[in-house]
Amino acid sequence: MKSSNKINMRKKCSILIIGAGPAGASLAWYLACQGIDAILIDRKKAAGSPVRCAEYVPSVISRLYDIPIAGVDLITSSMSTFIDYREEKTTRAPGFMLDRKRFSSWLIESFRENGGKYINQAKAVSFNEEKGHISTTVISKGSQIHISSRFVAGADGPDSVVGKYISSINEGFVLGLNENIPVEARDKERTMVFFSPEIPGGYGWLFPRGKSINLGIGCEAPYDRVTGSLDLKGIYREFKNKIFSMDFIKVGNIRDSVPQGKITAGLIPSSGMVENPARGRFILAGDAAGLSNPITGAGIYNAVLSADIISRIILEAPGEDDPGIANKIKEEYDSTFGISLSRASARRNILLSKWPESIRDGQDFSTLIKDTWVAFTSYWKK
């Protein structure tokens, strides 16, 4: 009989954090700075790569860190909303364009400098709840690691393995596609979003970077992961051609060849916060908890804020029992995110229910967008 080459190891910590995106890496850093023994794992070889978002965050995110954040590629001041490719409104929106890879690397290195343990190319495959702790089996680069921890934090994205384990899963998604293209925007002070009937239940974006742009779309549509019934690439191709036919980008003659860049795609939760973002010793953060805004799709700020909430509650009640911690996290999530996510979910329901008839029956598409998008006053009315 052949002997197994699999190496078995055992590790112990106060909290195991699964997923090294903005939520998980920030939580790891917060806790390590306060002397809490944490292990951070991620399935990727390099956290933050490939980038599966448009990389824009509101500038207030800097308040969530007590040191200057790394990875800010560009500072923007406003957002312009276009409906049927006509500019309708420009609003003040101070923000950062992040280099997500640099941002993630900074957080992880800061975590490790404070004594944290980081394991990449690692996948959590099972959980065993035992008295006083959780035993998690992790597979990483041919090794099987058994990690014993008081808590497990799921910061592992929309399709969270931790969320599945505690039966708190995201129900609705937007399909997003983003391309980083090596051309420069004419106006680097503003982000731009585009609503068009050809982008079902979502919008397109043009976000400036220092030496490039992020161009992409997010669509809501029936989608079969096996057959791929939504032609996301086809919708994006038409949107990209339209944008490059306008005067937003510094390019020469592009009639023969539209510049190409690196394309990534992914799911964005769009159904609001999951019903139980914490249960017993398990806690969800960021997209795993459904904290992305159902209308804008923005999720990085809420992800980091959720990490801040979790770290504060754990630090303030280090000896509290499990239900106490879970209940406090639920209450804090509700008070922090509840109103904004409920409003966004209600507006998304209106958007999706009225979208087909606004296209089919020739009703006012512009009015629908103005009633359901954050740049317009109708969005904020009860």
N, C-alpha and C positions, 0 to 999 in steps of 0.2 A: 504494500500500500504506500502511495506517495505521501510524503510529509507536506504539510501546508507551509507556504512561505509567508503567510500573513502574520504580521507582528501585532501582538496584543499589548496595549498600554493602558494604564489607569491614571486619571488625573482628577483633581478635586478643586473646586472653586465655590465662591459664594453665588455667582450668577454666570450661567452660560448664555451668550448672546449669539443667536444664529442669524447671519446676514450682516455684511460689512458695508452696506449702503449708508446714506446720510443718517438714518435713524440708529442703526446698529453701531456704527463707528462712533457717533456722537455719544450714545449711551455708554459705550465702553470707555471713552475718554473721560466723561463726567465722573464715572464711578472710580476709575483708576486715580484720578486727581484727588479723590477723597479717601484713598487707601482701601477701597473695596476690591477684593480679589475677583477678577473677572477673566473669563476666556472668551475670545471672539473668534468665530469661525465663518468661513465663506466658501461657497462652491467654486468661485472663480480663481484663476491663477493670479490675476491682478484685479483688486477691488476697483470698481468704477469703470471697468473696461470689459466689453464694449459699453459705451454710453447709450442708455435707452431712454433719454429724456431730452428736452430742448434746452436744459441747463440754465434757465432763467429763474432767479429767486428775488423776492422783495428785499431791499437793502436792510430792513429791520432784522434780518436773520443775524446780523453781526452782534446784536444785543444778547444773543443766546450764548455767546462765547466771551470769556474774559480776556482773550488775547486776539489780535488781528487775525482774521481767517486767511488761509492761503488759497490760491487758485482763482482769484477774481481776475478774469480776463478783460472785462470792460464794465464800466458804470453807465447805466442808462437813466433817463429822467422821466420819460413819458411812454404812453402806449396809445397807438392809433388803431381805431376800429374801422374796418372796411366792410361794407355790405354790397354784394354784387360788384366788388372791386372799385367801389366809390367810397372815398373817405367820408365817414359820418361824424366821427368825434375823436379828439385827442385829449387824453386825460393825464394828469400828473401821476406818475407811477415810478418812483425811484427804485432802481433795482440793480442787481449784479448779473452779469453773464459769467457763470462759473465754468472753469475747466474741471469737470467732475473727477477726472482721473487724479489731477493734482490735489484737489480738495479732499478726496478719499484717502490718498496717500499721506497727506498731512495729518489727518485725524488718526490714522492707524499708527503712524510713527510716533505721534504725541502720546498715544495710549501705551505703546511699547516702552517709551522712555520713562513712563510713570510706573513701570513694572508689570504691565498687562501682557497676556499671552495671546498671540494671534496665530491661527492655523488656516492656511489657504487650501484650496482644492479639497475641501472637507464637506462631507454630506452627512447630515443627521438622518439615520435610518430607523431608529426606534427609541421609544421612551418607556421607562419603567418607573412608576410612582411607588416610592417606598416611604416608610415612616421617616419624616423629617427631611427628605431630599428626593431628587429625581436622578435616576441613572439614565444617561443618554448614550446611545451607541453611535459613534461617528466613524465613517470610513474616509481615510485620507491617504492618498498616494500609496496604496497597498497595505496600509496599517489599519487595524481596528482599535479605536480608542474608546474607552469607557469613561465618561466624564460624570462625576457625581457633583451635583450643585443644589443649592437651596432653591434657586429660581431658574427658569428658562425663559428668556425673552425672544420672541419671534419677531425679527426685523427682516424677514426673508421674502418680502415683496408680495405682490397681489395673489400669487398662488402658494401661499405660505404652508409649509409642512406642519408648523406649530398650530396654525389656524385650523387645519384639517383635523389635527389630533384632538383639539378641544371643541370641534364642531362649530367654529366661528369662521365662516368663509365669505369671501366677497361674491356677490351674486351677479353684478353687472359690470361690464367693462367697455371702455373705449379702446379701439385699436389704433395705436399710434405708430407713425413712421417718421423718422427724422434723418436728414442728410446734412452732414457738415461739408460745405462746398468752399473750395479755396478761391473765393472772390470776396470783395469788400462791399459793404452796404454804403450807399451814398450818405445816408443819415445814420450816424452811430449813436445818436442821443435817444432814439426811440425804438421800442419793439412794435411790431405790427401784426394784427390778427385779421383774418379774412373769412367772412361768412359767405357761402355760396350754396345754392341748391345742389350743386354737384358734389358737395362734401357732406354726406348725410349725417345729421345729428351732431355735427362737430364743426371744426374750423381749421383753417390753415394758418401757418405762422411764418414770419420772417424775423429772425432775431439776429442782430449784428454781433459779431465777435471782433477781436482786434484785427485779425488778418483773414477772416473768413466769415461765413454766415451759417446759421442753422436754419434750414428750411424744412417744413414738415406739415403733416396733417394728422388729425385725430378724427375717427369716424365711429359712429354708432350704427350698427346694422346687424341683422341676423348673420351669424358666422359659424361655420362648421370647421373645427380645427383640423379635421381629416381632409375634407374636400376643398377647403379654402374658398367658400362661395362668394366672399367679398373680394372684388378686384382692387385691393388697396393700392397696389403699385400702379395700376391704370389710372385710378383717381388722382394719385399723387403726380403722375407724369403730366396729366392735363393741367393740374395746378401749377407745377413747376414751369411748364411752357408759358403759361399765362403771366406768371410773375416775371420771367425773363423777357417778356415782350414789353414790359412796362419800364419805368425809369427809376427803379429802386436800387440798382446794383451798378457798381463801377466795373464795366466790362467793355471790351471792344466789339468787333463784329461777331455776333454769336449766331448768325443765321444758319451757318453750316454745322455748328457743334455747340450744344449747350454744355457748360462745364459740369463735370461729374465729381462726386465726393463720396465719402464713406456713409453708407446707409445702415441704419439699425431700426429695429421694430420691436414693439412690446405691448403689453397690456397695461391699461390704466384703470384702477377701480373707479366705478362711477355710480355705485349704489349707496354711498354714504357709509358711516361708521357701522361696523359689525355689531350685532346685538350684545355679545359678551366679549369685550376686548381683553378681559382678564378672568382667569378661572383657577382657583387654588394657587399653585405655584407657577402657573404659566401666564405670561403677559405678552400682548401683541403691541407692536409699535409701527408707526408709519403706514405704508401701503398695506401691510398685513392686517392692520386694524381698520382699513378702509377710510383713512383720513385724507385722501386726496379729494380736492373740491370736485363734486360731480359736474359742475358747469365748466370751470376753467381747466380742470385736469391738473392743476398745480398741487404738488405734494411734498416738495423738499422742505419748505418752512414748517409745515405741520408735522412732518416726520421728525425734524430736529426738536421741535417743541414737545412732542410726545416723549422723546428721550429725556428731555429736561424734567418733565413731570414724573416719569418713572424713577429717575435718579433721586429726585428730591424726596419722594415718598419713601423709598427704600432707606435713604439716609436718615430721615426723620423718625422712622419707626423700625430700627434694626431688629428688635426682638418681637415685633408684633406677629400674631398668627397669620396664616395664609389668607383666610377669608377677609381679615382686616385690611391687608395690603391690596387684595383684588378689588374689594369694595371701594377703597379710597381711589384707586386708579380709575375705576368706572365713573365715580362721582366727578373726579377732576377732568376726565375726558368730556363728560357731558357738559360741565360748566364752561369748559374752554372751547370745545369744538361744536357742541350741540346745536346752537342757534344758527351758526353760519352754514353747517353742513345740511341742516334741515331745510333752510331756505334754498340752498343750491339744489337739493334733491327735488324740492317742489317745482323749482323753475325748470329743472331738467325734464320732469314729467310733462310739464306744459309743452316744452320744446319738442319732445318726441311725439306727443299725441297730436300736435297741430302741424308738425312738419309735413307729413304726406299731403294733407289737404291744402296747405299753403303753396305747395308745388303743383299739385294736380288741378286744383280749381282756380288757380291764378289769384289766390288771395294775397294779401300784402305780406310778403316775406320779410320786408324791412321792419314792419311792426312787430312781427313775431320775435325777431332778433332783439329789438329794442326792449321788449318785455322780459327777455330772459338772459340778457348779457350784463355783466357787472359794470360796464362803463356807463349804463343808462339809468336814470332815476327810477324807472318803472321796476327794475330788478329789486330795488330796496324797499318798495312799498309792501305793506302787509297784504 
